[in-house]
Amino acid sequence: MPPTTLLATLGLHNLLPAIVFLPTRRRCDEAASEAALARRGEPDARREARRDFMGSLVEQHPEIRHHRHWDTIIRGAVASHHAGHIPAWKLVIEKTMSAGLLDAIFATATVAAGVDFPARTVVVTVADRRSAHGWQSLTASELQQMTGRAGRRGKDRVGFIIAAPGPHQDPQRIAELLKAPPDDLESQFRATYTSLLNLLDAFGNFAQVRAIAEQSFVFRAALPEIHRLEKSRDDHERRIEQKLRLASVDISSSTVRAIERLSSARARLLESAPQTRREARLRWLQKVVQPGRIAAVGRSGKRLAMVTSRSRDGVTAVREDGRTLSFALERIGRVFAPIYSTKPERIDEAFDEIHGRGHELALPEPRQRESRTDEDLAIKLINDLIDSLAMSANQIEKENVRELLWSLQIDAQAIEKAERQIERLRAEVWEPFERCARVLDHFGYLEFANERVTDRGRWLADLRVDRPLLIGEALQRGLFASLDATRAAALIAALVADEDRDYGEVELDDAVVTLLVKFEEIAFEVSTEEWKQGIEAVPEINFSAAAAAARWAGGSGWPELVSETRAEEGDLVRLLSRTGEALLQIAGLRQTHAEAARLAATTAEMVLREPVR
């Protein structure tokens, strides 16, 4: 529905002022412009009042005076409102709407949760919204945030919600969402490097940190299941104790559980032990066949090949004639002990030695009986422990005691299973902290074994930035030592910017490119260690953000920056604000990194100038 038709219809039914939710920023701007153009000739007694009201706001926010949508508001009594506008302009729109001087605001759904300018009517044009991950259906909470703006306190007895027709509208879905209960709250609590360092430094050990983490809202989702498992465990525990009392047996329930653990260990050993000669030989081959060893292939054992790589059940090798072949592990006859270099120029020497001394260099194959010796010894030890526990009380009727203990194993198994599940649920909160701790230990910010924060970790804990470890490593390796303000701004902007946000194609000078390449090397090293510990790798740095920040810190004016980058003003303000805030965090490290702190403070002052705040 064209915006002019929509507003005319709403006005006819006394449903203005309205907030019209549209799917994209561009559509909001276009709708406001179209509506304002169509309404230019209409008489409006509030036009001069709007001009005076907005003029009074220019003194507080001089950057709004030449905004490209100034005339849209003055002449059309409509405005667009979204994250692409600078904060000062959005504030002016909100105040003008609250003063009753606007008929409509065209806004994106993301605005709904962050502002407070009610209207008589809310118009919903689509049943989905655009996100960083594509189009997604509106949730009950999102729609309730949007429609909650309908109805002005003290002016309207009721508020109205209009589902405007359109190709992506779904009135049935809208109606269902309006009646649906709010979405479940989702905890945003996350394990971070700085939170771990601060908690460990404050409480002194991982046990205390874990206890604090388990008090977070994120743990509450697991509590009902944990309580159910604890009740089940306690019920089985009481059942065991009751049966032991009735039998007048001087054995504790902990002994019954100890027998269950030993029995489970024995079952696992019996299950993993090779049952046939073929299984025993295959297990031996998996252990001894490795790159650099020569093996005899086939039944005759006359064909030799040097192993170059292997999978679980397959081998890739080089024959004596230089040809490569792949075959199953089971086809190997003998395996020779030496491990040779796999360089092509050294392979012939290896084959010559095997031809000359093959008999004495061949590895002996284990027999099935020998391969089970270790397992058999372990199983015998477990059986002896079970017998000793079962007979620990000198009862006259030993056989009855044995039968009683084995009859209690079902309850004991249930207890052990519940304990494992409880620990798994508790570990879901703690494991991310443990992974962070191991990464920090690798880079020297804490001592994992001693559960202690190092001096380096204490200053890192003070950095309230998105990726503290990357900045910490850059500081530690002297990357800030030779920088000027322009390059410092570029580096931090590349780090704090959203990975997928495009800030134009402003050209980067060679010095900044060289700096970012050095920083990427640090980021790669950090990401590699994080990957080893199961932590999701940090996003790539944003080169276009670096270029925009370098131009701004270098003295570019705001209109020139917007023109060159072709980025939305609101996106630029957010980028530069986050850059300035991160620089101020580094500026606070005066005690440990004096020069870097001075540079950061100077750069922050250059970045945080109007209209960036």
N, C-alpha and C positions, 0 to 999 in steps of 0.2 A: 504494500500500500504506500503510495507516495506520501511523504511527510506532510505536505500541504493539505492533502485530503484528510489524513489522520487528524491533524490539529483542528481543521475546520469542523470535522464530525464531533470531536471531543468538545469544542467550544459550543456547538449547537445544543449539546446535552448538558451543558454546565459542568464539564468534567476537567476543566483546567484550573490550576496549573498541573502539568503532568511530567513524570519522568518516564522517558521511553528508552527501554533497554534494547540495544542493537548488538550484533555479534562481533563487530570489529571497530577499531579506532577510525579507520578510513570512512566506514559507513556513517559513523557518528558525525564526523566533520562534514561529509557531503550532505547529510540530512539537515543539519543546522543551516548550512549555506543555502540549500534549496528552499527551506521554509522561510528564511530571512528574506531572500530575494522576492518570494511571492507576497510577502507581507509588507514590503517597503511602502506601498502606497496606502495602506490601511491607516485610518486615524488611530492614534494611541496617545492618550493623555499622559501616560507614564514615561514617554520617551525622554523628555527633558529631565524627569526625576531620575531616570537611569543614568543619563549623562552626568548629572551632578553627583549622584551617588558613587559612580565609578571614578569620577574625577577626584573625589575626596580620598579614594583608596590609592591613587597614584602617588601621593606624598609618602605613604608607607611602603609602597612597592613600585618604584619608578620603572622597573623593567617591563611592566605590563602596558605602558602607554602606547607602544607601537606594535602591540600584538596583532597578528593578522586577522584575528576574529573580533577585534574591537567593534567594528561597524555592525557585525552580525548581531551582537547583543543589543547595541543601541537602537538599531532600526527595526530588528525583527523580534525582539523580546524572547529570543531562543539562544541556546548555547550548547556546545558539545563539552563533555567532561570525561576524560580518560587519562590513563597513565602516561600518554605521550605529551601532555601539557606540563609546563613548569609548575611547581607547587604554588607559587604566588598567584598565577592565573586561575588555578583550580579553587584557591581560597576566595578570590574575587567572585567567581561564579556562585560558589556556595553562599556567600554573604548576600549577593544580589537576589538569589532565589529565596533565601530566608526573609528578605525584606519585602517580598511579594511583588518584585518588579519584573519577573520572568514568567512566561507562559509555559515553557517547556525546556527540559534539558534532555539531550540525547546522550546516553551513557552506556558504557560496557558493563557487563555483569560484575567485573572485578571491583567496580566502584562501590557496589552495594554494601560491602562489609566495612568500608572505611570512612563513610561520610554520614552527616546527619542533617540533611535538608529535606524534610518531608514535603509531599505534594498531595493534592486531592486525589490524584489518580496515578497508578503505575501501569504502564503498557508493556506487556511481554510479547516480543515479536517472534521469538524462536524457542524451541524446547531444549536446545543444547547450547554449549558455549565453546569458545575456542581457547585451547590451552597450549602449553609448550609441547604436549604430546598429541596434538591434533584435536579434532572435534570430539567433545564428550557430552553425554546427556547431563542436564542439570540434576543436581541432587535435591533432596527435600530441604536441607539446610540452606543451600544456595538460593532456592526459590523463595524460601521464607525470609531470607535477608533482603531480597529484592522487593517482595511484596510488603514487607514490614514498613516500607517508606510511605505506604498509602494512608492518607488521613492526617491532617494537620491538627495538632493539639490546640484546642480553644477555637478552632475555625470550622472543622468538619465533624459532624456527628458520626460519620462512617467514612471509610476509605474505599476506593474502587480499584478493582484489578481487571484490566482489559487484556484478553488474549487476541491480539491483532492477527488477521488472516495473513498467510504467507506460505511460500513453498516448503519451508522447513518448520512450520508450526504443527503442534500436536495438542489440541485442546484437551483430549482425554488424558494425556500424560500430565498436563498442567494441573488438571482437576485432581488426579491421583496424588500428585506431589503435595498439593495444598492440604490434603487430608492426612498425609503420611506423618508419622512421628519424626522428630528431628534425627538426623544421622548420629550414629554413635561417635562420641569424642575419640579422637586419635591423639595419642601422646606424641609430642614433637621432641621428647627427651632423646638425646643422642650421645653416644660416647665420643668425646673429642679429646684431642691431645691436651688442650689447656684445662678442661674440666678434670681430667685424670690427674694432671700435675698438681692442680690446686687442692683436690681432695686428698691425694696421697701426702702432700706436704702438711696439710692441716691435721690429718688423722693418723698418719704414721705407718699404716700397713694396709695391705690389700684387703684383708678381712673387713676392716672398717669401711673401706671404700665400697666393697661389695654390699655391705649392710645398708649403706646410704642409697646405692643404686636400686636396691630392692624396695625402697620406700617411695620410689618414683611412680608416677601415674602409669607409665608403660608396663610396670609389673602387675598392676591391678587386673589387667586382662587375664593374666595367668592364675590369679588367686583362687577363683572358683574351682578350677581343675585341681590346683594344689590342695585345697581344702578337702575335695572329694577323695583324692588319693591318700591324704593323711588319715581321713576317717576309715577308709578301707584298710590301710596298714594297721591302724590301732585295733580295729575289729579282729583282724587275724592274730595280732599279738595277744589280745585277751583270750582268744580261743585256745591258743597254744598253752598259755599259763593255766587256764582252767583245766585242760586235759592233764597237764603235768601234776596239778594239785590232786585231782581225782585219783591219779595212779600212785600217789604218795612217792614220787620219784624226786630225788635230790639233784635235779638237773635244771639249769636255768634256760630261759627261752633264747638267750644269746648263744648257748651251745647248740641248740637246734638250728639256728640260723647259720652258725659256723659250719655245721655238717652240710647244709644246703649249698653254701658257697663252694665247699670242697667237692661236693658231688657234681656241681655245674662245671667246675674246672676239669674234673675227670672226664665228663661227657665231651667237652670241647677237645680234649687231647685225643680221645678215642675216635672222634669224628674226623680230626685232621690227620691222624696217622695213616700211612699208606697201607692198603689192604692186600695189594698184589705186587709181584716183582716189577711189573710194568710201571705201576704208580711210583714205586720207590726209585726206579731208574729215571723216570721223567723228572721227579723232584730233584734228583742229583744233577741232571743235565741243566735244569733251570738255574742251579746254583753255580756250576763251574763254567758253563759256556758263556764267554764274554769277549768283546772286541779285543783283538790282538792275539787270541789263542788259535792254534791250528787244530782242526778236527778231521778225523777220517770219516768220509761220507759213504753210506751204503753198506751192504752186508759184507762185501769183500774187504773193506777197510783200506783199499789201495789208493783210492782217490783222496787227495788231501786238499783242504781249503782253509784259508785264513778268514776268521770271522771279522767282519767290519762293523756290523750292527745286528741287533736282535730285538725282537718283540717277546711277548710272553711265550708263544709257542712256535715262533718262526725265526729263521736266521738268514742274513744276507752275508755272502762271503765271496772271496776272490780265489779262483783256482790257480794252479801253477802256470797255466798258459795265459793268465791275465784276464780271463773272462769272468764276469760277475754272474753269480747264480743265487737263487733264493730257494729254500727248502724248509720242510718241517723239522722241528727240533728232534723228533723221534727218529729221523733218518741218520742221525749221528751214531757212529760206532765208538771209536776211541776219542778221547780228548787228551791233549798234551799240555803239560804243566806250564811251560814258559809263556809269558805274555810279551809279545813282540810289538815293535812299532808298526803301524799300518801305513806308513809312508811307502809309496810305490817302489822307491829305490832300495828299500830295506827288506822287501818281501822275499826276494830270492834267497837271501842269507838265511832267513827263517826256515824256508822249506829245506834248504841244504842241511841245516842242523837236525831237523826232524828225520830226514832220510838216514843220517849217520848215527843218531843216538835215540831213535824213536822208541825202542823197547824200554830203555831206562827212564825216558821222559814221560811216558804215558801215565795218566792218573789212574789209580786203582778204582774200580767200580765197587760201590758198597753192595753187599747182599741184603736181601730184605730183612733178615734177622738182625743184621748190624744196623740197618737204617731205623729200626724200631727200638734200639737199645735205650736211647734217651727218653722216648715216650714211655717205654715200659718202666723205667726207673722212676719217672715222675708219677706214673699211675700207681705204682707200688707204694711210694711215699704217701700219696693221698689216701690210699686204702688204709695204711697203718695209722694215719692221723684220725681218720673217721672211726676206726676201731677204738683208738685210745680215748676219743671223746665220748663215744657211746658207752664205754665201760668205765668212765671216770668215777662213777658212783659204784661202790661195792655192793651191788644188789645181789640178792640170792637168785632171783629169777632173771638171769642175764638175757635170755632169749626173749622174754616178754618186754624187757626194756628196749632191746634192739627193734622189735616190731613196733613199739610205741613211737620211737624216734623216727622210724621211716614213715609211719602213718602221718606224722606231723609235717612232712616235707611239702605237701601241697600248700599248707598255710605259710610255711617258710618261703616257698617260691613266690607266693603272692606278695609277701612283705618285701622281698628283695626287688621284685619287679616294680612295686610302687615307689620304693626308695630311688631306683634308677630314673623313673619318670619324673619324680619330684626334682631330682638333681638336674635333669635335662632342662626342665622348665626354668629353674633358677639360673642355670648357666646361660640361657638365652639373653638375660640382662647383663650378666657379667662378662661373657666371652668377648663382646666388642671392646670392653675396657682392657681385657688381657691382651688382645691383638694390638691395641694402641700402645700398651706398655712394652711389648716386645720390639715394636718399631722404635720407640723412644730409647729403649736400651741400646739398640743397634747404633743410634746416632749420638749416644752419650748424654741424653737428657735425664735419664734415671738409671738406677741400678736395679735390674729386675730381681736378681738373687737376694739382694739385701733390702728390697722394698724401700728404696730411698731415692729422693729427688736430688739430683746433682745441682751444683751452682749454676751450670748452664741451663738446667731445667727450670730454675726459679725465675730467671728473667724471661724465658719463653712463656711461662705461665701467665705473665702479665700482658701478653700480646692478645688483645681481643680483636682478632681479625679472622677472615674466613679460612685461610690456609696458613696457620702459624708455623708449621714445620718447614714449609718452603721458605718463608721469610727468615726464619731462624737459621736455616742452613746458608741462605744468601748472606746474612750478617756474619755468621761464623767463618765463612770462607772469604770475607773481605770484598764481596761484590759491590758494596756501597762505597768503598774507599775512594775510588777515582771518579765518582759520578758527579754531574752537575744537576741542577733542579729539573731540567727538561727530561733527562734520562731517568732520574728517580721517579718522576711522575709517570713516565711511560711504563717503567717496570711494574710499579704498584698497580696501575690501571689494568695492565695485561693480566695481572693476578686476580684482581677482585671482580673483573667483569664477568658477566654470564658468557659461557662458552659459545652459545649459538646466537648471540646478539651481534648484529652487523652495525658498525659505526662508520660505514663508508669506506672509500678507497683512498684516503689521504696517504701520500707517500711518506715512507719512513726513511730517515737518513741512515747512512751506513753504521754510524756509531750505535744507534739504538738497535739496529738489526743484530749487530755483533753482541751487544749486551743481552738481548733476548735469547740468542742462540746459547750463550753461556748459561743463562738461567734455565733453559730447557734441559741442559745436561744435568743440572741439579735436580730438576723435576723428574727426569727419567730415573735417576738413582733412587730418589725417594719413592717413586711409583713402583719400582722393581721390588724394593723391600716391603712395601705395603702389599703388593701382589703375593709375595711369599707368605705373608701372615694372614692372607684372606681378607684384606681390606680393599674396598673398591677404590680403584686408582682415581686420583684427582683429575678433573677435566683439564683439557689442554688450555694453554694461555691464549689470550685473545689479542692478536697483532693489531687488528683495526682499532681496538680500544686504546692500545699503546700509542698509536698514531694520533688519535683525537686528543688524548691527554697531553702528549708532547706539544701539540700545536697550541693548546690552551695555556699550558705552563710557560710556553715561549712568548706569551704576550698577545696572542690572537684575540680579537674582539668577539663578542658573543654572536652577532649576526654573521660575521665571517665564518666562524666555526660551524654554525648551523648550516650555512650555505655549502661549505666545502664537504662536510661529512654527509649531508642530506639525511641526517638522523633526526628522529623526533626529539624535540627539546626536552621533554620529560625524561627520555632515556639518557640523554647527555647529562642532565642535572644529577640523576641517580648515579651514573658512572663516576662523575667527578666528586660527588659528595662522599661516595664510598672510598674513592681514592684518597680524598683529604682526611677522612676519618682513620683510615689505615696508616697514613703518614703520621697523624697525631699520636697513634699508638706507638709507633717506632720512636717518635720524638720523646716519649716518656722513658726511654732506656738510657737516660743520661749517665747513670752510674756505671753501666757495663759497656756501652757503645757510644761514647761521647760524640765522636765526629759524625757518625751515622744519624744520631739524634738531632744534632744541629742542622744537618742537611735536610732531614725529614721535616723539621719545624719550619724552615725557610720555604721548602717546597709546598707544604700544606697551606701556608699563607698565600702563596701565588695561585694555588688551585681553588681555595675556598673564597673566591671573590664573587661579587654579584654577577649573574643571578644565582650562583651556586652558594648554598649556605651550609 
